[in-house]
């Protein structure tokens, strides 16, 4: 005896029906788009912190990045300055700039300083934020020779003209 098919005379019709049924039943989970708890997985890259996140906790071997806004076209730069972190606890793994809108002139972006936790302990590092009014003679790769306000402006330096220094405390458990 032969049974009737909703797709008479077509073997591919049965395959299409099976695929449609599979599509309807797959993906009907709890509705989350990531790991439980929102924690980044190993393939998600380093944990990212902002300039305001000055207390950071990490585990040995963990990588994290401190990401700051930077606009080179307005001579705004960030630098990792002395004192650098204790290398037995934390090691700098460089920095990377990402433009907000391509490589066009005037494009702002983000600069990520990446670190790797090496061993248990507590250490600190400092980022220096320079603008065209607070540092002279600096470039994206070359920090100013001095962190004092420049002598170039004819007006007397005020505390608001000093470059911003942000110190971060990293605890590696």
HELIX and SHEET records of a PDB file:
HELIX    1   1 UNK A   11  UNK A   25  1                                  15    
HELIX    2   2 UNK A   36  UNK A   38  5                                   3    
HELIX    3   3 UNK A   42  UNK A   44  5                                   3    
HELIX    4   4 UNK A   72  UNK A   74  5                                   3    
HELIX    5   5 UNK A  159  UNK A  161  5                                   3    
SHEET    1   A 4 UNK A  47  UNK A  50  0                                        
SHEET    2   A 4 UNK A  63  UNK A  70  1                                        
SHEET    3   A 4 UNK A 109  UNK A 117 -1                                        
SHEET    4   A 4 UNK A  90  UNK A  99 -1                                        
SHEET    1   B 4 UNK A  55  UNK A  58  0                                        
SHEET    2   B 4 UNK A 164  UNK A 172  1                                        
SHEET    3   B 4 UNK A 121  UNK A 130 -1                                        
SHEET    4   B 4 UNK A  77  UNK A  81 -1                                        
END                                                                             
